[in-house]
Amino acid sequence: MLSWALSFLIISLIAAFLGFGALAGVAATFAKILFFIFLVLFVVSLVVPRSRSIV
């Protein structure tokens, strides 16, 4: 998921450089949303212990 966020960030920067402001804004918004989803999932994976029950 972090790779998708970085991809949208790069697309946003290229679009902004070429003058496509609306496309850059949309791509930057997607990048922010995906980054925060990644961050939440990462923190949850650190907090929740993984228990393996051996039966």
N, CA, C and O atoms as a Maestro MAE file, in Angstrom:
{
 s_m_m2io_version
 :::
 2.0.0
}

f_m_ct {
 s_m_title
 :::
 protein
 m_atom[220] {
  # First column is atom index #
  i_m_mmod_type
  r_m_x_coord
  r_m_y_coord
  r_m_z_coord
  i_m_residue_number
  s_m_chain_name
  s_m_pdb_residue_name
  s_m_pdb_atom_name
  i_m_atomic_number
  :::
  1 25 0.819 -1.186 0.000 1 A "MET " " N  " 7
  2 3 0.000 0.000 0.000 1 A "MET " " CA " 6
  3 2 0.866 1.255 0.000 1 A "MET " " C  " 6
  4 15 0.502 2.278 -0.578 1 A "MET " " O  " 8
  5 25 2.000 1.158 0.649 2 A "LEU " " N  " 7
  6 3 2.894 2.304 0.651 2 A "LEU " " CA " 6
  7 2 3.430 2.582 -0.758 2 A "LEU " " C  " 6
  8 15 3.669 3.734 -1.119 2 A "LEU " " O  " 8
  9 25 3.614 1.540 -1.536 3 A "SER " " N  " 7
  10 3 4.094 1.749 -2.908 3 A "SER " " CA " 6
  11 2 3.044 2.468 -3.758 3 A "SER " " C  " 6
  12 15 3.387 3.272 -4.624 3 A "SER " " O  " 8
  13 25 1.771 2.177 -3.509 4 A "TRP " " N  " 7
  14 3 0.709 2.892 -4.229 4 A "TRP " " CA " 6
  15 2 0.710 4.371 -3.845 4 A "TRP " " C  " 6
  16 15 0.544 5.241 -4.700 4 A "TRP " " O  " 8
  17 25 0.896 4.647 -2.561 5 A "ALA " " N  " 7
  18 3 0.936 6.042 -2.115 5 A "ALA " " CA " 6
  19 2 2.101 6.781 -2.762 5 A "ALA " " C  " 6
  20 15 1.952 7.920 -3.204 5 A "ALA " " O  " 8
  21 25 3.260 6.130 -2.816 6 A "LEU " " N  " 7
  22 3 4.414 6.764 -3.461 6 A "LEU " " CA " 6
  23 2 4.183 6.955 -4.959 6 A "LEU " " C  " 6
  24 15 4.609 7.959 -5.529 6 A "LEU " " O  " 8
  25 25 3.513 5.999 -5.594 7 A "SER " " N  " 7
  26 3 3.212 6.132 -7.021 7 A "SER " " CA " 6
  27 2 2.309 7.323 -7.283 7 A "SER " " C  " 6
  28 15 2.551 8.099 -8.208 7 A "SER " " O  " 8
  29 25 1.254 7.475 -6.463 8 A "PHE " " N  " 7
  30 3 0.364 8.622 -6.632 8 A "PHE " " CA " 6
  31 2 1.073 9.933 -6.320 8 A "PHE " " C  " 6
  32 15 0.773 10.958 -6.932 8 A "PHE " " O  " 8
  33 25 2.009 9.913 -5.378 9 A "LEU " " N  " 7
  34 3 2.774 11.117 -5.084 9 A "LEU " " CA " 6
  35 2 3.631 11.516 -6.281 9 A "LEU " " C  " 6
  36 15 3.703 12.696 -6.623 9 A "LEU " " O  " 8
  37 25 4.269 10.561 -6.908 10 A "ILE " " N  " 7
  38 3 5.096 10.846 -8.083 10 A "ILE " " CA " 6
  39 2 4.234 11.341 -9.243 10 A "ILE " " C  " 6
  40 15 4.602 12.284 -9.943 10 A "ILE " " O  " 8
  41 25 3.080 10.693 -9.440 11 A "ILE " " N  " 7
  42 3 2.154 11.152 -10.489 11 A "ILE " " CA " 6
  43 2 1.714 12.582 -10.217 11 A "ILE " " C  " 6
  44 15 1.623 13.397 -11.135 11 A "ILE " " O  " 8
  45 25 1.440 12.882 -8.946 12 A "SER " " N  " 7
  46 3 1.020 14.231 -8.566 12 A "SER " " CA " 6
  47 2 2.101 15.260 -8.853 12 A "SER " " C  " 6
  48 15 1.818 16.342 -9.368 12 A "SER " " O  " 8
  49 25 3.337 14.921 -8.518 13 A "LEU " " N  " 7
  50 3 4.432 15.862 -8.764 13 A "LEU " " CA " 6
  51 2 4.662 16.094 -10.252 13 A "LEU " " C  " 6
  52 15 4.907 17.224 -10.675 13 A "LEU " " O  " 8
  53 25 4.584 15.037 -11.040 14 A "ILE " " N  " 7
  54 3 4.758 15.180 -12.494 14 A "ILE " " CA " 6
  55 2 3.620 15.992 -13.096 14 A "ILE " " C  " 6
  56 15 3.849 16.856 -13.942 14 A "ILE " " O  " 8
  57 25 2.390 15.716 -12.659 15 A "ALA " " N  " 7
  58 3 1.236 16.464 -13.178 15 A "ALA " " CA " 6
  59 2 1.325 17.935 -12.789 15 A "ALA " " C  " 6
  60 15 0.998 18.807 -13.594 15 A "ALA " " O  " 8
  61 25 1.760 18.218 -11.575 16 A "ALA " " N  " 7
  62 3 1.903 19.615 -11.155 16 A "ALA " " CA " 6
  63 2 2.991 20.321 -11.969 16 A "ALA " " C  " 6
  64 15 2.841 21.485 -12.340 16 A "ALA " " O  " 8
  65 25 4.069 19.617 -12.237 17 A "PHE " " N  " 7
  66 3 5.157 20.199 -13.036 17 A "PHE " " CA " 6
  67 2 4.693 20.511 -14.455 17 A "PHE " " C  " 6
  68 15 5.109 21.511 -15.041 17 A "PHE " " O  " 8
  69 25 3.829 19.656 -15.008 18 A "LEU " " N  " 7
  70 3 3.342 19.863 -16.371 18 A "LEU " " CA " 6
  71 2 2.151 20.808 -16.450 18 A "LEU " " C  " 6
  72 15 1.699 21.144 -17.544 18 A "LEU " " O  " 8
  73 25 1.637 21.243 -15.297 19 A "GLY " " N  " 7
  74 3 0.569 22.233 -15.305 19 A "GLY " " CA " 6
  75 2 -0.835 21.672 -15.177 19 A "GLY " " C  " 6
  76 15 -1.808 22.405 -15.361 19 A "GLY " " O  " 8
  77 25 -0.962 20.403 -14.870 20 A "PHE " " N  " 7
  78 3 -2.278 19.805 -14.687 20 A "PHE " " CA " 6
  79 2 -2.648 19.882 -13.205 20 A "PHE " " C  " 6
  80 15 -2.472 18.920 -12.457 20 A "PHE " " O  " 8
  81 25 -3.159 21.034 -12.800 21 A "GLY " " N  " 7
  82 3 -3.416 21.287 -11.383 21 A "GLY " " CA " 6
  83 2 -4.479 20.390 -10.788 21 A "GLY " " C  " 6
  84 15 -4.314 19.893 -9.674 21 A "GLY " " O  " 8
  85 25 -5.571 20.173 -11.511 22 A "ALA " " N  " 7
  86 3 -6.657 19.350 -10.977 22 A "ALA " " CA " 6
  87 2 -6.214 17.898 -10.816 22 A "ALA " " C  " 6
  88 15 -6.495 17.258 -9.803 22 A "ALA " " O  " 8
  89 25 -5.530 17.398 -11.816 23 A "LEU " " N  " 7
  90 3 -5.031 16.021 -11.747 23 A "LEU " " CA " 6
  91 2 -4.007 15.876 -10.626 23 A "LEU " " C  " 6
  92 15 -3.982 14.855 -9.938 23 A "LEU " " O  " 8
  93 25 -3.171 16.877 -10.441 24 A "ALA " " N  " 7
  94 3 -2.176 16.839 -9.370 24 A "ALA " " CA " 6
  95 2 -2.863 16.838 -8.008 24 A "ALA " " C  " 6
  96 15 -2.429 16.138 -7.093 24 A "ALA " " O  " 8
  97 25 -3.918 17.608 -7.875 25 A "GLY " " N  " 7
  98 3 -4.653 17.653 -6.613 25 A "GLY " " CA " 6
  99 2 -5.320 16.334 -6.278 25 A "GLY " " C  " 6
  100 15 -5.289 15.882 -5.133 25 A "GLY " " O  " 8
  101 25 -5.925 15.719 -7.287 26 A "VAL " " N  " 7
  102 3 -6.583 14.426 -7.074 26 A "VAL " " CA " 6
  103 2 -5.559 13.357 -6.723 26 A "VAL " " C  " 6
  104 15 -5.778 12.570 -5.803 26 A "VAL " " O  " 8
  105 25 -4.458 13.321 -7.435 27 A "ALA " " N  " 7
  106 3 -3.417 12.330 -7.156 27 A "ALA " " CA " 6
  107 2 -2.812 12.547 -5.773 27 A "ALA " " C  " 6
  108 15 -2.514 11.581 -5.071 27 A "ALA " " O  " 8
  109 25 -2.628 13.794 -5.378 28 A "ALA " " N  " 7
  110 3 -2.086 14.077 -4.050 28 A "ALA " " CA " 6
  111 2 -3.067 13.662 -2.962 28 A "ALA " " C  " 6
  112 15 -2.656 13.170 -1.911 28 A "ALA " " O  " 8
  113 25 -4.353 13.854 -3.205 29 A "THR " " N  " 7
  114 3 -5.367 13.426 -2.235 29 A "THR " " CA " 6
  115 2 -5.359 11.919 -2.082 29 A "THR " " C  " 6
  116 15 -5.408 11.411 -0.962 29 A "THR " " O  " 8
  117 25 -5.299 11.193 -3.191 30 A "PHE " " N  " 7
  118 3 -5.220 9.733 -3.114 30 A "PHE " " CA " 6
  119 2 -3.957 9.288 -2.385 30 A "PHE " " C  " 6
  120 15 -3.990 8.339 -1.601 30 A "PHE " " O  " 8
  121 25 -2.851 9.968 -2.643 31 A "ALA " " N  " 7
  122 3 -1.599 9.620 -1.971 31 A "ALA " " CA " 6
  123 2 -1.719 9.821 -0.466 31 A "ALA " " C  " 6
  124 15 -1.247 8.988 0.308 31 A "ALA " " O  " 8
  125 25 -2.350 10.925 -0.041 32 A "LYS " " N  " 7
  126 3 -2.531 11.170 1.388 32 A "LYS " " CA " 6
  127 2 -3.425 10.116 2.026 32 A "LYS " " C  " 6
  128 15 -3.111 9.599 3.099 32 A "LYS " " O  " 8
  129 25 -4.530 9.797 1.376 33 A "ILE " " N  " 7
  130 3 -5.464 8.801 1.913 33 A "ILE " " CA " 6
  131 2 -4.782 7.448 2.052 33 A "ILE " " C  " 6
  132 15 -4.888 6.801 3.095 33 A "ILE " " O  " 8
  133 25 -4.086 7.019 1.010 34 A "LEU " " N  " 7
  134 3 -3.409 5.726 1.062 34 A "LEU " " CA " 6
  135 2 -2.299 5.711 2.105 34 A "LEU " " C  " 6
  136 15 -2.082 4.692 2.762 34 A "LEU " " O  " 8
  137 25 -1.596 6.825 2.265 35 A "PHE " " N  " 7
  138 3 -0.540 6.877 3.272 35 A "PHE " " CA " 6
  139 2 -1.116 6.752 4.671 35 A "PHE " " C  " 6
  140 15 -0.555 6.042 5.506 35 A "PHE " " O  " 8
  141 25 -2.226 7.429 4.943 36 A "PHE " " N  " 7
  142 3 -2.811 7.345 6.277 36 A "PHE " " CA " 6
  143 2 -3.411 5.974 6.541 36 A "PHE " " C  " 6
  144 15 -3.365 5.493 7.674 36 A "PHE " " O  " 8
  145 25 -3.970 5.339 5.530 37 A "ILE " " N  " 7
  146 3 -4.453 3.963 5.700 37 A "ILE " " CA " 6
  147 2 -3.278 3.044 6.004 37 A "ILE " " C  " 6
  148 15 -3.368 2.193 6.889 37 A "ILE " " O  " 8
  149 25 -2.175 3.210 5.278 38 A "PHE " " N  " 7
  150 3 -0.972 2.421 5.551 38 A "PHE " " CA " 6
  151 2 -0.481 2.665 6.969 38 A "PHE " " C  " 6
  152 15 -0.117 1.720 7.669 38 A "PHE " " O  " 8
  153 25 -0.466 3.908 7.395 39 A "LEU " " N  " 7
  154 3 0.021 4.246 8.725 39 A "LEU " " CA " 6
  155 2 -0.847 3.616 9.813 39 A "LEU " " C  " 6
  156 15 -0.323 3.082 10.790 39 A "LEU " " O  " 8
  157 25 -2.163 3.675 9.651 40 A "VAL " " N  " 7
  158 3 -3.072 3.069 10.632 40 A "VAL " " CA " 6
  159 2 -2.873 1.560 10.677 40 A "VAL " " C  " 6
  160 15 -2.784 0.983 11.760 40 A "VAL " " O  " 8
  161 25 -2.802 0.919 9.523 41 A "LEU " " N  " 7
  162 3 -2.605 -0.530 9.498 41 A "LEU " " CA " 6
  163 2 -1.253 -0.922 10.089 41 A "LEU " " C  " 6
  164 15 -1.141 -1.961 10.740 41 A "LEU " " O  " 8
  165 25 -0.238 -0.111 9.872 42 A "PHE " " N  " 7
  166 3 1.082 -0.387 10.435 42 A "PHE " " CA " 6
  167 2 1.058 -0.300 11.955 42 A "PHE " " C  " 6
  168 15 1.608 -1.165 12.637 42 A "PHE " " O  " 8
  169 25 0.419 0.743 12.491 43 A "VAL " " N  " 7
  170 3 0.338 0.896 13.944 43 A "VAL " " CA " 6
  171 2 -0.488 -0.229 14.557 43 A "VAL " " C  " 6
  172 15 -0.137 -0.750 15.616 43 A "VAL " " O  " 8
  173 25 -1.580 -0.604 13.903 44 A "VAL " " N  " 7
  174 3 -2.401 -1.706 14.407 44 A "VAL " " CA " 6
  175 2 -1.607 -2.999 14.405 44 A "VAL " " C  " 6
  176 15 -1.717 -3.788 15.344 44 A "VAL " " O  " 8
  177 25 -0.822 -3.231 13.388 45 A "SER " " N  " 7
  178 3 -0.032 -4.463 13.336 45 A "SER " " CA " 6
  179 2 1.060 -4.476 14.400 45 A "SER " " C  " 6
  180 15 1.477 -5.548 14.838 45 A "SER " " O  " 8
  181 25 1.530 -3.306 14.823 46 A "LEU " " N  " 7
  182 3 2.503 -3.254 15.907 46 A "LEU " " CA " 6
  183 2 1.853 -3.467 17.273 46 A "LEU " " C  " 6
  184 15 2.458 -4.072 18.159 46 A "LEU " " O  " 8
  185 25 0.642 -2.980 17.448 47 A "VAL " " N  " 7
  186 3 -0.027 -3.033 18.741 47 A "VAL " " CA " 6
  187 2 -0.652 -4.393 19.000 47 A "VAL " " C  " 6
  188 15 -0.534 -4.929 20.102 47 A "VAL " " O  " 8
  189 25 -1.312 -4.954 18.004 48 A "VAL " " N  " 7
  190 3 -2.008 -6.216 18.179 48 A "VAL " " CA " 6
  191 2 -0.988 -7.352 18.123 48 A "VAL " " C  " 6
  192 15 -0.291 -7.524 17.122 48 A "VAL " " O  " 8
  193 25 -0.909 -8.111 19.188 49 A "PRO " " N  " 7
  194 3 0.058 -9.223 19.173 49 A "PRO " " CA " 6
  195 2 -0.407 -10.365 18.280 49 A "PRO " " C  " 6
  196 15 -1.594 -10.678 18.192 49 A "PRO " " O  " 8
  197 25 0.543 -10.955 17.641 50 A "ARG " " N  " 7
  198 3 0.223 -12.120 16.809 50 A "ARG " " CA " 6
  199 2 0.425 -13.373 17.659 50 A "ARG " " C  " 6
  200 15 1.540 -13.696 18.069 50 A "ARG " " O  " 8
  201 25 -0.650 -14.046 17.903 51 A "SER " " N  " 7
  202 3 -0.528 -15.264 18.716 51 A "SER " " CA " 6
  203 2 -0.740 -16.478 17.829 51 A "SER " " C  " 6
  204 15 -1.688 -16.545 17.046 51 A "SER " " O  " 8
  205 25 0.150 -17.415 17.969 52 A "ARG " " N  " 7
  206 3 0.030 -18.658 17.209 52 A "ARG " " CA " 6
  207 2 -0.217 -19.774 18.224 52 A "ARG " " C  " 6
  208 15 0.614 -20.066 19.084 52 A "ARG " " O  " 8
  209 25 -1.363 -20.367 18.087 53 A "SER " " N  " 7
  210 3 -1.668 -21.462 19.000 53 A "SER " " CA " 6
  211 2 -1.217 -22.768 18.385 53 A "SER " " C  " 6
  212 15 -1.630 -23.126 17.282 53 A "SER " " O  " 8
  213 25 -0.379 -23.467 19.096 54 A "ILE " " N  " 7
  214 3 0.120 -24.756 18.625 54 A "ILE " " CA " 6
  215 2 -0.764 -25.843 19.203 54 A "ILE " " C  " 6
  216 15 -0.821 -26.043 20.416 54 A "ILE " " O  " 8
  217 25 -1.437 -26.525 18.334 55 A "VAL " " N  " 7
  218 3 -2.372 -27.560 18.783 55 A "VAL " " CA " 6
  219 2 -1.823 -28.925 18.469 55 A "VAL " " C  " 6
  220 15 -2.463 -29.932 18.769 55 A "VAL " " O  " 8
  :::
 }
 m_bond[219] {
  # First column is bond index #
  i_m_from
  i_m_to
  i_m_order
  :::
  1 1 2 1
  2 2 3 1
  3 3 4 2
  4 3 5 1
  5 5 6 1
  6 6 7 1
  7 7 8 2
  8 7 9 1
  9 9 10 1
  10 10 11 1
  11 11 12 2
  12 11 13 1
  13 13 14 1
  14 14 15 1
  15 15 16 2
  16 15 17 1
  17 17 18 1
  18 18 19 1
  19 19 20 2
  20 19 21 1
  21 21 22 1
  22 22 23 1
  23 23 24 2
  24 23 25 1
  25 25 26 1
  26 26 27 1
  27 27 28 2
  28 27 29 1
  29 29 30 1
  30 30 31 1
  31 31 32 2
  32 31 33 1
  33 33 34 1
  34 34 35 1
  35 35 36 2
  36 35 37 1
  37 37 38 1
  38 38 39 1
  39 39 40 2
  40 39 41 1
  41 41 42 1
  42 42 43 1
  43 43 44 2
  44 43 45 1
  45 45 46 1
  46 46 47 1
  47 47 48 2
  48 47 49 1
  49 49 50 1
  50 50 51 1
  51 51 52 2
  52 51 53 1
  53 53 54 1
  54 54 55 1
  55 55 56 2
  56 55 57 1
  57 57 58 1
  58 58 59 1
  59 59 60 2
  60 59 61 1
  61 61 62 1
  62 62 63 1
  63 63 64 2
  64 63 65 1
  65 65 66 1
  66 66 67 1
  67 67 68 2
  68 67 69 1
  69 69 70 1
  70 70 71 1
  71 71 72 2
  72 71 73 1
  73 73 74 1
  74 74 75 1
  75 75 76 2
  76 75 77 1
  77 77 78 1
  78 78 79 1
  79 79 80 2
  80 79 81 1
  81 81 82 1
  82 82 83 1
  83 83 84 2
  84 83 85 1
  85 85 86 1
  86 86 87 1
  87 87 88 2
  88 87 89 1
  89 89 90 1
  90 90 91 1
  91 91 92 2
  92 91 93 1
  93 93 94 1
  94 94 95 1
  95 95 96 2
  96 95 97 1
  97 97 98 1
  98 98 99 1
  99 99 100 2
  100 99 101 1
  101 101 102 1
  102 102 103 1
  103 103 104 2
  104 103 105 1
  105 105 106 1
  106 106 107 1
  107 107 108 2
  108 107 109 1
  109 109 110 1
  110 110 111 1
  111 111 112 2
  112 111 113 1
  113 113 114 1
  114 114 115 1
  115 115 116 2
  116 115 117 1
  117 117 118 1
  118 118 119 1
  119 119 120 2
  120 119 121 1
  121 121 122 1
  122 122 123 1
  123 123 124 2
  124 123 125 1
  125 125 126 1
  126 126 127 1
  127 127 128 2
  128 127 129 1
  129 129 130 1
  130 130 131 1
  131 131 132 2
  132 131 133 1
  133 133 134 1
  134 134 135 1
  135 135 136 2
  136 135 137 1
  137 137 138 1
  138 138 139 1
  139 139 140 2
  140 139 141 1
  141 141 142 1
  142 142 143 1
  143 143 144 2
  144 143 145 1
  145 145 146 1
  146 146 147 1
  147 147 148 2
  148 147 149 1
  149 149 150 1
  150 150 151 1
  151 151 152 2
  152 151 153 1
  153 153 154 1
  154 154 155 1
  155 155 156 2
  156 155 157 1
  157 157 158 1
  158 158 159 1
  159 159 160 2
  160 159 161 1
  161 161 162 1
  162 162 163 1
  163 163 164 2
  164 163 165 1
  165 165 166 1
  166 166 167 1
  167 167 168 2
  168 167 169 1
  169 169 170 1
  170 170 171 1
  171 171 172 2
  172 171 173 1
  173 173 174 1
  174 174 175 1
  175 175 176 2
  176 175 177 1
  177 177 178 1
  178 178 179 1
  179 179 180 2
  180 179 181 1
  181 181 182 1
  182 182 183 1
  183 183 184 2
  184 183 185 1
  185 185 186 1
  186 186 187 1
  187 187 188 2
  188 187 189 1
  189 189 190 1
  190 190 191 1
  191 191 192 2
  192 191 193 1
  193 193 194 1
  194 194 195 1
  195 195 196 2
  196 195 197 1
  197 197 198 1
  198 198 199 1
  199 199 200 2
  200 199 201 1
  201 201 202 1
  202 202 203 1
  203 203 204 2
  204 203 205 1
  205 205 206 1
  206 206 207 1
  207 207 208 2
  208 207 209 1
  209 209 210 1
  210 210 211 1
  211 211 212 2
  212 211 213 1
  213 213 214 1
  214 214 215 1
  215 215 216 2
  216 215 217 1
  217 217 218 1
  218 218 219 1
  219 219 220 2
  :::
 }
}
